[in-house]
Amino acid sequence: MIFNKIQICLIFVTLSFATQASDLLVNLQELRAQGRKHSKLLESDVKKINYQNKTISADTKGYKKSVYPILQENCLDCHGPKKSKGRFRVDTLDPDLLKGKHINEWLEVFDVLTNEEMPPEDEPDYHLDGKKRSLIVDWLGEEMNKASQLKKSGQDHSSFRRMTKVEYNYALQDLFGVDFDFADDLPPETLSEDGFSNSSEHLKMTAMQFQTYHELGLRALKKVTVKGDRPEAVSYYISMPELMALSKKNMMGSAKKQINKQADKLKKEGKVKAAEDLLKEEVVGIDLSKNKVNDARGVHVLDTETGKGWAYRYGYTKARWLLRPSETKPELKPTDIRAIIPWGHEMKLDIGNFLPDKGNMRVKVSVGRSEIKENQYSSLQLLFGGQTSNNASFLKRATKDNLLVHGSKDKPKFIEYDIALSEMPRNPFLRTAKLGETPTPSEVLTLKHMGNSPAQLYIDYIEIQAPVYEQWPPQSHQDIFIASDHKGEELIYASEVIKNFAEKAWVRSLNDDELSDLMGLFKTFRPQSGDFEDAVLEVLATVLASPEFLYISQSQLAGENDGELDGIALAHRLAHFLWLSLPDKELIELGKSGKLKENKNLNTQIERMLKDPRAERFVNTFTEEWLGLEGLNNLVIDKKVYPSYKDDLKEDMSSEVIEFFKEVLQTNSSIMDFLHSDYLMLNERLAKHYGIQNVYGEHFRRVSLANNPLRGGLLTASGLLTMNGNGKDSNPLKRGIWLLENVLHDPPPPAPPNVPEVDLTDPKILQMTLKERMEDHRNNDACRSCHAKIDPWGIALENYDALGQFRTVYKEQNKAVDASAYLFNKQKLDGIKGLKAYLLSDRQDQFTKAMVHKMASYALGRPLSFSDKTELEKISRNLRQQGDGLRDMIYIIANSKLFYKN
């Protein structure tokens, strides 16, 4: 084999890069170990001072004698009376952290000194040696501990709050035992500074909101209860001969037109006999024996014995493709006719306006694949919707997971779906318009062929039934209208139903006065209601709209003045932390007895709760809000720039991040895996996006990385990189801000007013790379100080495009990507490798504190304040000493003083 010079060069570069990557991976592992050894949080000689029995006073004398002279010598020229870079002055800060107003400013000084960001390396005249830096840091640390202790006794915070929209929905799901969406009409909460929706500062209620919750509660109760006798099911028994006949009826006209057109052409060419013979032939859309196959490229119905069939091209007008339900199940005879769905295509079944408003719809499909090969798969995705007119349609994925097709062409197998009709978008004209007219009232079930296989799906039978109830009344109804010997005595039975429900909803016993008040409501509602059950539901809706249900219990120990929660309140806090819902019976019983506050019992409950499927709620919600994944959902990808992009990829990007967090949690892996790991969580589609081979199927699984420092951890997750772009290209500024705020908990200062925008109409600007534009922008004095802190973090990620794929060249400017940058402390970040190396070697403690802060804020449901600083430091130190495990972090936080206090 002969290689030209370019090929040899490319091989050399590839081998060289692979060697560097392998070396770096080893280096990253070594740096991670070295960074841990240098951790300040692991130092054993930490000075512990108990201020409880001492008079706390500020050490202003020590400041004037030792600290201020250092600041005067090294800081005041840039942050003093003559010049105040970043609008920050050190000379005016009050050294009394206990009573002064500059605690936040001192925290900023503490952070930049401990991170060695100040003084800047390019200012040698102001260099701060290790001894002087330590003196300031030690003095500040001591004063902050005093201030934290003093403020803690002042109780300047509260976790008292209502449930969030998500918690309300989960609480109703657990109360009723069904996975319906009960909170879709509620607006989303305002996020806290830490990015969480469960922060107490935003979760208070007005009288009008209580009325809204009453309406929501009543609607939810009606969703899960029924009236009257068991309804008859509407049934569709769809045979393939029926679909063949339907296709033939709808496609015959166009087929005849095509034949007539061909015959006319033959006549014009003088081929009269050929034209006559053509017109005598059987009219058919597909005939494999005569290579008439154009219509076989899409969804079609085919007689596999004769090779003849018709295209299946659904259209919503005039109900031409309508399938009607049957009263009896016909006798199914063996047939060679199949409906065929090629890969990526979808078959739409017009099921009219016959479906009921609620109950399950069961869909059974007998289906097989045209060929079965190793590492290839096909699955069916179900969607429910319709089209009412040319400009109005609705569609929703009907099931969370696609179902794999295991059958073959000759031996099909049934796959079965249950779909809750109350959770589907329904046709607004379902009960008012007429079939065949516009707007059409029809609803449509769509079968979409998914997977990685070029095989076709062969369907030989479809059955649809609704409503399907496993029992009548359904269990959710029986749990509300409980069995009783007093059903014939309205007042007694109403009292039993209301008491049972209210005690479940409020997670405690009712006293006589409370039950009397609720029965008073029943007596008021009963004359106004159509029947007994309606009156009861009105009372139960009042139970769900009460503060007892909507607000999270914050009861405190009797006689205590330090805000410590009692056992029941602790059970509620733990349940909302890990399940985003009400505590179950086991938690409440332990809370009542006081045993939940014993470490052994508490840890046993945490372990039980994390193993429960409801812990998925914590994984999903915390991960999404911690990292701001909502930004990915709202981002629109420019398909002109990325023509091969499909929305399924964006869904996988989001899932990857959540699955990665779940893996770290379940295995109790180090939180440093979020910065870099030697594994990923991937499915086939995402693996292809990353260029990783031999990953097959839609499910996510752990995939080991072979010497690849360009992936691993969260920093290079495509979803997080993508959401911090604009759908066309990367955005180093957004990525930098996101990393500082969400990963390092070191948010940059707000931009000063009247900052000039980058002029994208300037041809010179358009020729610049993103990094060059940012450098040009930093030349403005008003922008320099902020961007010097932000830009390097984002520039280090510039090797990743708007979809998170690795690149070395900007296609638009045809320039090489330069992802190197210098931090404020002149630390060089050489692309993603340098970024990971720096974080692992120098910023492990900062990341630990940041994660602890985020998790604690979420767990407590309130913003953290300066008074929490000492406890947060203890949690961080404890976590590092135990090995940085994510699961351990949850145990440590739940066992901390912070978690026990209001």
N, C-alpha and C positions, 0 to 999 in steps of 0.2 A: 504493500500500500504506500502511495506517495503522498506526502503532505506538502502543501504550499506554505509559505512563510507566515501567512495570516493564521492558518490553522495551527501551526506550531506555537505561534504567539498566544493564541486563545487557550491552547492546552496548558501552556506554561502559567498563564494568568490564573486559570481555573485551579491547577494544582497548588499554586502559591496561595490562593485565597483559602482553599480547603485546609492547607497546613496552618495558616494564620487563624482560621476559625477554630480548628482543633486546639491550638495552643491557647487561644483566648478562653475557650470553654474551661480548660484546666485552670487558667488564671482566674476566671470568675469564681470557680469553686474555691480556689485558694484565697481569693480576696474576701469571699464571704466568711471564711473561717478567720482570716486576719481581722476583718472588720468587727467580728464578734469579740475577739480578744481585746480590741481597743475600746469596747463599749464602756462608757462612764456609768451606765446603769448596772453594770456587773461588778463595779468596784465594791469590795467588801468593807472598806473603811469609811463608809458613809456616816457622816456626823448626824446622830439622831438626838434631837432636843425636844423634851416634853415641856410645852409652854403652859400646860393646864394649870399648874400651881404657881406660875410666875407672873409677874407684872410684865406685860408685853409693851415694849417701847421701841421707837425707831432709833437706829444707830446713825443719827445725823452727824455726830462727832467723828465717827470713823469715816464717814463719807468726805467730810471737809478735810480731814487729815490725810487720808490715803487715796481715795478714789478720785475726787475732783481734780487734784493736780495732774493725774494721768490723763483724764479726759481733756483738761485744759491744754495739755501739751500735744495730744495726739488727735483730738477731734474738733476743737472749737474753730479752727481756721475754715473748715468746711460746713460745720453745723453750729455756728455761733452768731454773734451780732453782726459781723461783717458779711457773712455768706451763710445761707441756710439751704444747702442742697436737699432736694426732695421735700422742701418746706418743713424740715426737721431741725430743731435747735436743741442742743444738749444742755446749754448753760441755763436755760429757763426751767428745766425739769425740777420738780419738788422732790428732794431726797427722802421725804417722809412718805414711804409707801403705805403706811397704816392709815393716814388721814388725808394725804395729798390726792390730787386729781389726775396724776400722770402715770397710773399703774400700767395702762396699755402701752404707753410710750416706753416705759422701762422694760416691759416684756419684749418690745421690739429691739431694744438695745441688747437685752440678754440673748435673744435669738441670733442676731447678726454677729455677736462676739463668739458665741459657742460654735456657730457654723463657720467662723473665721472669714466672714464676708466683709468685715470692717476691721481696721482701715483697709482700703484697697491696696492690692499688691503693687499697683503702678504709682503709689505715693510713698516712696522709700523714706521720705523725711518724717513720715508719721507712723512708721513701723512700730507695732506693738509686740514686744517679746512675750514669751510664754508666761513668765513670772507675773508681769503686769496684767496680762489678760486674765490669768487665773485669779488675781487679787480682786479685780472688778467682778468677775463671774461669781466668785465665792461670796462677796459682799451682797450682790444682788440676789443670789439664791437664798441666803439667810434672811434677807428682808422680805422676800416674796413668801417664804414659809411663814414668817410672822403674820404678814398681812392676810394670807390665806386662812390661818388659824383664827384670826380675829374676825374676819368676815364670815367664817363658817358659823360662828356663834350667833351671828346676826340673822341667819336664815333669810338670805336675800333671793331665794328662788323657790319655785314650787312646780311639782309635776302634775298638779291637778288639771285634768283636761278631759274633753270628750273623746270618743273614739274617732279615728279617721274614717274616711270613706271606705278604705280597704278593710279596716278592722270591723266596721259595722257590717259589711258584706259577709265576712268570714264568721262573725258572731251569729248572724242569722242562718248561715249555712249549717253551722254546728247545732244551733237550736232546733232547726227543722229537719236536719239530716239529709239535705239535698244540695247539690252543687249548682244552684241557680244564681244568676246575677240579680241581686236585690237592690243594688246601689247605683245602677247605671245613670240614673237621673241626677245624682248628687254632683256638684262641681268639685274639681280637684282642690286639695288644700294648698295654701301658700307654703312654700318650702322655707325652712329655717336657713340661717347662714351656713350651717353645716350640710344643707341639702336634704333634710329629712322632713317628711310630711307630718310626723307625729309629735311635733314640738308644741309644748303647752302654751307658748306665747301666742299661737295662732288658733287655738282650739277651744274657744269659748262660744257660747250660744246666746241667741236672742229669742224672744217669745215667738217671733215669726218662724224661726227655724224649728222650734218644737212642733209647730203645726205642720211643717213640711215633713218632719219625721213621722208624725201621726199618719199622714197620707201614705208615706212610703211603707210604713209598717202594715197598714191595712191592705195595701196592694200585695205585699209579701204574703200575708196570711191567706188571702184569697187565692194566691198562686199554689199554695201547698194544701189547700182543703178542697173538698168536692161537695157536690149536692146531688141528691137523687140516686137513681139506679145506675149500675155500671153501663156506660155507653157502648153501643155497638161499634165495632171497629170498621173503618173504611179500608177496603183491601184491593190491592192491585196485583194481579197475577199476569205478569208480562212475559209471554212466550216470544221466541224469535220469529216464528211465522207471522205473528201479529205485527212485529216491527217491520218485517219484510213487506207486508201488505201496506203498512203506513208509508214506508219510504217509496214504494212503487207508485202509490196514489199521488204523492206530493212531487215526485221527480219525473213522472211520465211526460208531463207537458214539455218540460225543457228538453227531454231526450228526443221527443218527436220533432221539436223545432230544429234540433241539431241534425237529425237525419234528413229532414226536408231541405235544410240548407246544403247538406252534402249532395243530395240528389239533384238539386238545382244546378249545382256547380258541375256535376257530371254531364247533365243535359247540355249545358252551355259548351262543354268540351266535346259534344257530339257522341257521348257515351250513354245513349238512351237505354240500351239493354242493361247496362250496369246500374243505372239509376233505378230502373224498374225492379231489378233484383234486390237492390238495397231497401226499397220501400216494402218489399214482401217479407223481409227478415223480421224476426221477433224483436220487438223494441225492448231493450234492456240497458241498464246503466253501466253494468260491469260484466264483462265476459272474458275470463282469463284465457279461455281456449283461443280467442281471437285477438289476444293482446290488447283488449279494450280495458285498460287498467287505470286511467286517469282518476276516476272517482274512487279508486281503492287506496289512494294516498291519504285520505282523511278517514273519519269515522264512516263505516259502511256496514251493510248487512249482506251476508254472502251465504249462498248454498255451497258448502265446501265440497259436495259431491259433484255438482255440475260446473262450479266455478262462475256461476252467474249471480248477480245481486244488484244492489242499489246503494247510492250514497245516502247517508243520513245527515241532512243539513237542516237543523232546527231553525225555525223562524217564529217569532212570537205572534205575528199577525193572523187574524181570522181563525185562531185556534186550529190551524191545519195539522199540528203535530200533537194534538190533545190525546191523552190516554185517560180512559174513564175507568173508575173502579168497578169491580165485579161483586155480585152478591154471593156467588158460590165459586169455590176453587175448581177450575176445569181439570179434566183428566189430561195429564201431560203425556204426549206420545213422543217416542224417540224421533229426533230430527237432526239433519245435517246442517241446519241453518244456524248461523252464529252472527251476533253483532261484534264487530271488530274495532278495537280502539288502538291505533298506533301510539307509540311513545310520544308523550307531550300533548296529545290531543284529549279532548273531553267530549263526552256524550251527554246531551241535555234531554231530560225526560219531563215533558209538560204534564204535570199531574193535576192541572185545573184548579178549581176552587173548592175542592171537596174535603180537604183536611180539617180536623177540629182545631180549636184554639189552643188547647193544651193537652198534655199527656205525651208519652213517648211515641215517636215514629220509628218502627223497626224496619230496616232495609236489609234484605238478604240477596246476595248476588252470587250466582254460580259461575265461576270464571276460571280460566286457565291461561297459561302462557304458551305462545307458539313454539318457543324453544327454552330450554333450561340449561344454563351453563354456570360453571363455578364462578363465584364473585360477581355474578350479575343478579339483579333483583328487579321486580316490578311491584308496585303497590297502587292501591286505589285511594284517591282523596275524594271525600264527599263535600259538596258545596250546596247551599240552599239559597234560593233567591228567586228572581224573576225580572221581567221587563214589562212595564206598563205602557210605555210609548217609546217613540224613537229616542227621546232624550232623558228617559227616566228608567233606571234599573237599580236593583239591589242584590247584593250577594254577600254571603258569609260562609266561611269555612265551618262545616257542621260538626266536625270531630277534631280533637286535638291531634291525634296521631293518624297517619295513613296506615292502612292495613295491608300487610304483605300478601301477595298472591302466591300460593303454594301449589295450586293445581296446574295441570298441563293441558295442552290443547285437546287431547283425547280423554283425559281424566280430570275434568274441572272439579273444584272444591268450593264449598260455600264460604263466603266471608260475611260477617254480620255486623251491622251498626245499629246503635240505639241513639236517637237524637231527640232531645227535649224540645218540643215545638214552641213552648213558651219562651225559649232562649234564642229562637231564630227571628230574623227580621221578617215580618209578615207583609203581604201585599195590602196596601192601604185601601184597595178597592175590592178586597176579597169577598165581602158580603153585599156589595152595592152595585158593582158593574156586572155586565153580562158577558159570558164567554163568546168569543168571536168578535167583540166590539173593542174599540179603543176609548179609554184605557182598558186594558185587559186585566181581569182579576186572577189570572193563572199564576201558579207558583211552579217553580222548576227545580228539579233535583239534578245536580251535575255530577257525573262520574269522570274524574280526571286521572289519566294514566301517568303515574310518577315512577321514578326509579332511574337506573343507569343502564338498563338493558334495551337493545334495539328490538327486542321481541314485541310482538303484538299481543294484546289481550283478547281472548275469545270468550264471549259471554253467551251462555245458552239459556239463562233464565234469571228473571228479576222479580222479587216479591216485596211489596211495600204494605205495611199495616199501621194504622193509627186510629185511636189511641191504644197503646199497649200498656196494660197495668198488670203487674205481677200479682197484686191482690186488690180487693175492693172492700172498703175504701183503702186508698194507699196508706202506707205506714205513717207518712207525714201527717195525714188527717187523723189517724188513730192516736198519734202522740199528743194531739191537741184535744180532741174530743175523746177523752179516755173512757175505757170501759167502766161501767158503774151500774149498781142496782137501782140507782135513783134517776135514770134517764127520763122517766115519766114525770118527775117532779122538778119543774123548771128551776126554782130558786135554789134547791139543794144541789142539783146537778150543775147549775151555773157556778155556784160557789166552789164546787170541787174542781171544775175545769179551770176557773180563773186562778184559784190558789195554786194548783199544780203548775200552770204555765208561768205565773208570776215568780214562783220560787225558782224555777229553772232559769228564767230570764235574768232575775236579780241575783241569782246564785246565793240565796240565803232564805231563811224562813220568814214568812210574813207574820206580823203581829196582828192581833184582833182588830185594831183600829185601821190598819192598812187594808185588810180584807173587807172591813165594813165600808170603807170609802169606795173601793172598787165595786162592791155589790150595789152601792148607791148609784154608781154610774150605770150599771146594768139595768137597774130599775128605771132609770131615765131613758136609756136607749131602747128598751124593749117595746114600748108602745109605738115608737117611731120606726121600728125595723120591720121588715117583711116577715121575718121568722126568728126563731130562737137563736139560731146559729149566727145570723147577721148581728144581732145585739151583742152576743158574746165576742165576736171578732172586733167590734168597736171598742170594747173594754180592753181586749188584748192588745190592740193597736195603741191604746193609751199607755199600757204597760211598757211597750217598746219605745214610746216617745218620752218616757220619763227620765229624769236625771239618773235614777237608780240603774237604768240600763245603759244610757248613752255615755255617762261619765264613768271613768275607771276608778274603782274603789281606792281611796287614799286614807282609810281609817288609821288612827295612830294609837299607840299603847296608852291606856288610861294612866294618868298621873305623870306621863313623860313630857318633858318640855324641849326635848332635842329633836322632835320630829321623826322619831323612829317608827316605822310601819309595824302594825300588828301582823299576825300570821295570815289572816285572810287577805289583807292588802298586799302582802308579799306574794301570795298565790296569784292574785290578779296581775301584779307587775310581771311576774315570771311568765304567765300565760300570754300576756300581750307582747312580751319580748320575743318569745320563741314560737308562738302559735298565732299571734295577732288576733286573739279571740278570748273568749271566756275561759276561766279555769274549769277543768273537769272535776268530777266528784272526788277523785283520789287527792288532787291538789287541795281542794277545799277542806276535806276531812283533816288532812295534815295541818292546814292553816288554822283551823278551828282549835285543834288540840295544842297548837304551839310547837309541834314537832318539826314543822317545815323549817323553822329557824335553826335547827341543829344541822351542822355542816354535813354530816353523813347523809341525813335524809334529803337535804337540799340537793346534794350532788347526785344522789340516786334519782331524784325527780328530773334533774337536768338531763341525765343520760337517757332516761325513759322518753322524755319529750323530744330529744334530738333524734331518736330512733323512730318516732311517730311520723307518719306521712305529713302531718300538719306542719312539721318543721320546714317543709319545702316553702311555705309562705315566708318564713324568716329569710331563708336563702334568697328567694326571688326579690323580696321587697328591699331588704338591706342592701343587697348587691346593686340593684337598679338605682337606689337613691344615693348610696355612697359614691358610686362612680358616675352618676348622672346619665344613665342609659336611655332615659326618656328622649334625650337629644338625638339618639340614633333613630328612634321611631318616627320622629318628626322631620327627619332629613330626607330630601328628595334627591336621588342620584340622577345626574344628567346622562341620559342614555345616548345622547349624541357623542359624548366623550367616552362613555363606556357602553357600546352597543350590545355587548354580550351579557350585560348585567341583568339579573332577574331578582325579583323581590324575595324569593326564597333564600337567597344568599344573605340578605340583611337580617332575616329571621335567624339564620344560623349564626351570624356574627353575634347577635345578642345572646343566643343560647350558649355559645362558647364561653362567654364571660361568666355566666351564671353556673354553668357546669364546672368551670375551673374553680370557682369559689366553693362549690359543693364538694369537689374532690379534696381540696385542702382541708375543709372542715371535717369530712368523714374520716380522713386518714390522720387527722391532727398533725398535718404537716406544718412546717415553719411558715410564718407569714412572710418571710423573706422570699418564698416561692412566688409571691406576687411581683417582686422585682425581677427575679429571674428563676427559671426552673429548667430542668432537663426533660420536661414532658409537656404535652399539650392535651387538651380535650377537644377531639375532632370527630366530625362525621365525614363521609366521602366528599360531599360538595365543598366543604371548607378545606379539606386536605388538598383537593385539586387547586383551590384558590391559592394555597400556600406552596404548591408545587411538591407536595409530599405524596409518595406513592404507597400503594398496597393498603389503602384504607377503603373499605367497602361498606355500603349501607347508610341508612338515614340516621341511625342511632349514634349518640356520642359515646366515645370510649377514650381511655387514656392511651396516648401514643408517645412512646419514648423518642426523644430527639437525639439524633446521632451527630454530635459535634456541630451544633447549629446555634451559635450565640445570637443570630438575627431573629430568632423566635424564642418563646419561652417566657412565662410570666404574663402579666397584664399589660405592660408597657407597649408590647408589640401585637396585642390582640387587635385584629382588623376592625372589630366593631368600635373600639375606643378610639382608634386612629381615624376611622371614617366619620364618626359623629363630630370630631373636632376638625372637620373640613367644611367645605361648602357644597359638596356633591360633584364638584368639577376638579378641584385640586386640594392639596393639603393646606393647612392654615397654621403655620408655626406659632402665631400669637395665641390662638385658641388652645393649641396643644400645650403651650407653655403655661398658660393660666390654669388650665385643667390640672396639669401635673402638680403645680404649686398648691392649688386649693384642695384637690381631692386626694392626692397621694401624700404630700408632705405637710398638709395643713399649715401652709405658709402663704396665705393669699397676698397678692400684690396690692399696693395702694390704688385707690380709684384714680382714673385718668383726670388730669387737670382740665378745667373748662377751656373751650375754644381750641382744642387740639386739631390741627389741620388733617384732612383726609388725604390718603394716597391718591394722586391724580392718575386714574387709569386711562385717561384720554391722551396722556403724554406718551408719544411713541417711544421715547427713551425709557420710560418706566416699563412699558409693555415688553421691551427687550430684556429687562432684568429678570433674574431668577427671584424667587420669593425671598431668599436670604439677602440678596442685593437690595431689594426694595426695603426690607426692614433696616438694613444698614443706612440706607439713604434717609429713611424716616427718623432714625436715631440722631441724625445730624441736627435736628431741631432741638434747641436747648430745653424746650418744655417737655419733650418726649424722652430725653436721654435717660434720666434717672430711673423711670419706671421700666422702660424697655430693657435696660441693662440687666434688670433682675429677671425679666420674663423671657426674653427672646432666646437666650442660649438653650434653655430647656426644650423649647419647641424646635429650634434649628437642629438639635441633635437627633430629631426624629424625621428629618427631611428625606431620608432614603425611602420613606413609605409614602405612596401616593394617596389619592382620595379614597381608595378602597382598601388601603392598608397593605398593598402589594409592594414588595421590595423593588427599588429602581436605582439605577446609577446615573441616569440621564434624564433631564427635563425634556420631554418630547417637543413641547411648544417652542422653547428657545434653542433646542438642540445644544444644550450646555450640560456639562457634567455636574452632578449633585455634589455640593460641598456641605456636608453635615457637621463640620467642626465649628466649635464656638467656645468662647471663654466666659465663665461665670464672673460674677461681681468680684469674687476673691481671686480671679485670674486662674482658676482651675480650668484646664482645658477639657472639654467634652468632645471626643472624637467620634461623632456619630453614636449609634445605639450601643456599640461596644463600650465606648468611653463613658456613656451615660450610666449603663448598668454597672460598670467597674467602679465608678465614683460613688454611686448610691450604696453599693455593697461594702465598699471599703471605708467610706466616711460618713454615711448618713443612715446607718441602721438604727441608731437610737432615735433619730428624728422621725423616721418612718414608724417605728414602734409607738412612739408617743402619739403620732398622728392617727394611727389605727385605733389605739386605745381611746383617744378622744372621740373619734367618730362612733365607735361601737358603744361607748358609755353614753354618749348623747342620745343615740338611738334607743338603748336599753332603758334609760330613765324617762325618755319622752319629754325632755326639756333641754334648753340651751345650757351649756356648761359655763360657769363663771369662774372668776379668779379664786373664789373661795374653795373651788373643787381641785385646785392645782396640786395641793399636797397629796390628796388621795389618788389623783390620776398618776402622779409620779410613783406612788407605791405600787399601783397596778402595773405600770410599765416595767418597773424594776422586777416585780414578781414574775411577770411574763417572761422577761429575758432570762431570769434565773431558772425557769422551768423549761427553757428550750424554744420559746417563741411559737408554740403550737397554737393554731387558730381555735381549736376546740378548748384548749386550756384557757385561752383568753375569756371565753364565755363563762367558764367556771370561776375564774378569778374575779371577774366583774360582778357576777351574781353573788359571790361571797364577800364582796367588799362593803365597807361602811357606806359608800355612796349608794349602793343598791338598796340598803336598808332604810335610807333616809328619804324624806319627802323632797 
